[in-house]
Amino acid sequence: MYGVLEAEGAPTRREPRRAVGGRTWRRLLRQPVAISAGVVLAVVLAHAPMLSGWHLLGTDNLGRDLLVRTLYGLHTSEQSALLATLLATVVGVALGGIAGYRGGRADALIMRLGDMFGILPAIMLFLIADTYFIPVTVEKASLIIALYLWIPVARVVRAEIASLRAREFVQAALSVGASDRRIFFRHLLPNASSTIIVAATSVLGQVIVLEATLEFFGVGPPSAEQPTLGNLIGDAQTGSIAFGLGWWNLVVPAGTLVLLLVCVNLLGDGIADALRPSEQH
């Protein structure tokens, strides 16, 4: 029983992990809405804006092309969100895995650390960064967000790893003298992969909203240096009052942010559905 993986949705001897991965991919391909959302995200991330000079959506008060700046802002926001999500997931999986596997004092210490971070408003972390880590670049903002959003990932992973640790295949591995490292990386982590992926997609949406909100209030790089959807929306709101800018200066970046969130949520729902073992296709 040492090599048997019995977690929900995980591969067994009769069904290799490669077969499970192939089935999951086929399930995802049968969801055109999720695939379409993923294509939109991939296209925006992979292709830099190349429409300068067309002015399809007009210009701002300084004569800068609104469409190009919005596309650049979307590109930057996507990259920043993916970086923050990756960092939050890595930290959350590491700490949540230790807490779930070790239990006891390690579990209590890590969870209390999460509670301590959780009670601090995110805006406070950014104000501290804005004071002591000037200038606050997109990369620094991603790191700060990751330090805040590792908590939900850690809690989900902790619960999953603790549940898996009680399974018979882990007890069998322990009985034959397998090391903790082998058990964690060979058995527990692969079995928890579905939970980790779903948690990461959920965090991605939170990262986008949190980042845009903070940048809207001016915590982060100015749009003149590094445009993002958040600071473009903030500039448009200020400019509409001070310079009488047209409504499209606010609607275009705000609508793009909404579209980004919709695509992320649809793709996340599709991935979660494809990974759900009880789903029959």
WOMOHU-V778172 format. One line per field, one symbol per residue. phi: phi as a letter, one per 40 degrees, with the letter a starting at -180 (. if undefined). psi: psi as a letter, one per 30 degrees, with the letter a starting at -180 (. if undefined). burial: 1 if it has 16 or more other C-alpha atoms within 10 Angstrom, else 0. A space follows every 50 residues. Layout:
BEGIN
phi->???
psi->???
burial->???
END
This chain:
BEGIN
phi->.cccbbcdgccbccbddcccccccccccccbccccccccdccccccbccb bdgcfcbgbccbgccccccccccccccccccccccccccccccccccccc ccgfcccccccccccccccccccccccccccbbcccccccccccccccbc cccccccdccccccccccccccccccgccdccccccbccccccccccccc cccdcccccccccccdcgchcccccacbccccccccccccccbgcccccc cccccccccccccccccccccccccccccbb
psi->fegkjglkgllaefjleeeeeeeeeeeefgieeeeeeeeeeeeeefjlkh gkfehegalafggkkeeeeeeeeeeeeeeeeeeeeeeeeeeeeeeeeeee eeabeeeeeeeeeeeeeffkkeeeeeeeefefhkljleeeeeeeeefegf eeeeeeeeeeeeeeffleeeeeeefggkleeeeeffeeeefgeeeeeeee eeeeeeeeeeeeeefeggjaklffejkleefeeeeeeeeeeeghllfffe eeeeeeeeeeeeeeeeeeeeeeeefjffkk.
burial->01011110111000001001000100111010111011001001100010 00000000110000111111111111111111111111111111111111 11000010011001001000010011001100000111011111111111 11111111011101100011101000000000110011111111111111 11111111011111110111111001111111111110110000100111 0111011001101111111111111100000
END
